[in-house]
Amino acid sequence: MAGGGQVRRGLSMPNFAIEDGCSGVVCGVDEAGRGPLAGPVVAAAVIIDRACFPAELRDGLDDSKQLRREMRETCYQALMGCARIGVGAASVREIDRINILHASLLAMSRAVAAVGVRPDVALIDGNMTPPALPCPAKTVVGGDALSFSIAAASVIAKVTRDRIMRALAQRHPSYAWESNVGYSTRAHFAAIAEFGVTVHHRRSFAPVRLAAEGPANFVLDL
């Protein structure tokens, strides 16, 4: 099914229509983790082999934000068998040095470089092109809800980043990263207020910066 026969809340599900409008090898690119207070930003680049694209992905692959954790994991495993995948990240230190936007674009560039082949075109979720790509790029606003390739990248990036944060949670159990994966939840804010910030927190983000300056500057207001 190259067109849009499925429906999600009255809207078309992702399909291959955008890919069909491109020539040659198409790579979808997306990132996960721009908003959290802690952890890296992670990007993925995905080239789908449509010859072995399974029915479970045609029916279930979507923007990672629309999928439950169990379905994201299912799609992740299925993509391992039918796609060429590259993953890139930008560290907390890089986020604090160059800001989260530029760090996200840097992670995308690294993901495309890691895919192992030169795509003919990269479909980038959003409206900005990452620097130093080895191929032409097409930006697609809301692309993770429109293109299978970008949706695949969103799932790979999200699952990869969530696994990183759950691993970090074992070393920093006070912050509930196993459930909030670094995002601004009440439990996370409460832990920052009580225990302070870690090396994995983004000090360029206002709540973390204020907490690092001292408890008197940090107000828990959720």
N, C-alpha and C positions, 0 to 999 in steps of 0.2 A: 504494500500500500504506500505509494509515493505521495499521494495527496492527503487531504485531511478528512477522514471519515469518522474519526473518534471525536468525542466532545467532552470537555471538562468545564463544568459550570457555565455552559452555554458558549464556550469558546473552543476553537479548534485546538487539538493537541499538536505537539511538535510533529513535523514530517520532514520529507526530503526535498520540499519545493525549492528552498533557497539553494541547497546543494545542486539541484538540477539546473539552476540558472548559472552555475559556475563551470568552468572548464578544468579538466584534469583532477588531480588529487586535492581533496578538500579536507581541511583540518578545522575542527571546532575548538574554540578556546574560551575558557571561563575561569573565574577565581572564586574562592570561598574565604571568608574571614576578614572582610574589611571593617566590620563593626565591633568586634570583640575588644575587651580591655586587655586581653592577654593572648599570647601565642602568635605564631607566624601567620602570614597570609599565604595561602597555597593556591596554585593555579594548575590547570591540566589542559593538555592539548590532545585531541582524540581524532584519529582517522578511522572511520568505520569501514569495515569490509562488508559491503552490502550483500555480497554473495552468500555470506553465512550469518546475516543479521537475523536473530531468532524471533519467533512470534512473541515471546514474552517481553522483548524489548519494544517491538512494534506496538504492542498493546499497553505497555506499562511505563516506558521511559518518558520522563517529563522533567521540567525544571525541578532541581533537587529540593527547592523550598516547598513544592507541592506534594512531596512524597514523604511517607512515614519512614522512620529509620529502617525498619525491616525491608521495605520495598527498595530503599536506596541501596542497601547491602545486596539485595537480589540483583538489581540492575548492575551494580559494580562487578559482581562475580560473572554475570553474563557478558559484560563488556570485555572482560579479560580474555574471553575466547573468540571475540569477533572484531577486535580493534587494535590498532597500534596506538600506544599511549605514552605520553611524556608528562612528567610532573615537575613543577618548579616551585620554589618558595622564596620568600623574602623574610629575613629574621626580624625579631623584635628590634634589634639594634639598627637594622636598616630602615625599618618603619619609623623609628624615632629620628633617624638622621635625615631622611629624604621625604618624609610624610607618607601617609597610608596610600594615597592615590598613586604616587610614583612607585611605591613599593609593590603595589598590585600589578602595575604595568610591567615592572621588572620581573615579577614572578611569572607573568604570562610569557614574556620573552624567553625566560629560562625553560618554561614548559615546551614551547615550540622547538627550541634547540635540543631538548631531551627526547623528542619523539623519534629521532633517528633517521628520518628521511626529510627531504625538502619538499614541502607541500607546494602545490601550484597556487593555492589561495588559502588564507586563514580567515575564518569567520570569527570575529571577535565580539563577545557579548558587551554591549554598551556603545558609547559614542566616541571612544578614544582608542587610537592605535598604539600598541606598545612599541618601544624603540627597538631599532636594530633587528627587525624581523628578516628572515632570509627569503621572504616571498611577499607578494602583494597581499593586502589585507582588506577585508570588507567589514565595517562595523555594523552591528545589528542591535538596535535598542530592544530590550526584552527578548533577545535571541534565544535564551534558554527555554522559553515557552513556544518558540517557533521552529527551531531547527533541531533535528535529532543529534547532529554533531555537537552543537553547543550544549544541548541538554545533557549529552553524555559527558562532556567536559565538566559541567556543573556537578554531576553526581560523583565523578572521580575526585574532583577537588574537595568536595564536601566530606565524603567518606574518609579520604586521606587525612584531612585536617582534623576531623573529629577523633580519629584514631590517635593522632599525635597528642591531642589534648587529654584524652583518656589515659594515655601512657604517662603524661606529666602529672595527672591527678594522683597517681600512685606515689609520687615523690612529694606532692604538695596537697595532702588530703583535706586541708581545711577549707579549700576554695570551691569545692563541689564541681570541679571541672569535668568530672565524669558525666555530669548531667547538663551543666550550662555551657560546656566547651569554651569557656572564656567570655561569654556574653554578659551583658549588664543585668543580672538577676538580683533579686533581693538577697539571696544567700551569698552571692559573690560580693556585693557591696558590703554586707555585714562582715564577711571574712576580712575584706580589705581594712575596714574600720578597726577590727579587733587585732589582726595579725600583721597589718602593713602590706607592702608590696613586695613581690618577688622579682627575680631577674627576668621572669617571663612576662611581666606586665609592661604595657606600652606607656612609658612615662610621658610621651608627647600627647596622650589623651588626657583631657582636663581632669576627670575624676581621679585618675592614677597620679597625675602630677600634684594635685592638691593633697592627696593622702601621703605622698612621699615628702611633702614639705612639712607635714606634721598633723597629728589628729585634730587639732583645733581648726584646721582649714578644710576638713573633710566633713561633709554633711550627708547623712544617709537620708535620702528623700525619694523613695519609690512608692 
